[in-house]
Amino acid sequence: MQYPSTCPSAPDGCSSIAYDEGVMRETLVTDFDLVCDRLPLLPTIGSSYMSGVVIATMTAGFLADRFGRRSVMLAMYVSYIQEAISKLKI
């Protein structure tokens, strides 16, 4: 896949990119400005996510062998709920 080397110049002289915030206010693309010259960095998000899944799975397996599945699963659920609550914008 070919990515553009530079952003197309806007006919109205606009110097910044406006993101549609109708569905989501912020995403990784908007946080790290993954457009134009930085567009090739976008596939690394999926790779980073899957690397995290592999590391977490191996760590959880080791901890489950050492401390038992039930306690590890409970700790993971609590961690997940805390993360979900922290992401809420109230």
RAVEN-V521339 format. One record per helix or strand. SS is the DSSP state (alpha for helix, beta for strand). FROM is the first residue (numbers start at 0). TO is the last residue. If there is no record, write none. Layout:
BEGIN
<<SS FROM TO> <SS FROM TO>>
END
This chain:
BEGIN
<<alpha 27 31> <alpha 35 40> <alpha 42 66> <alpha 68 86>>
END
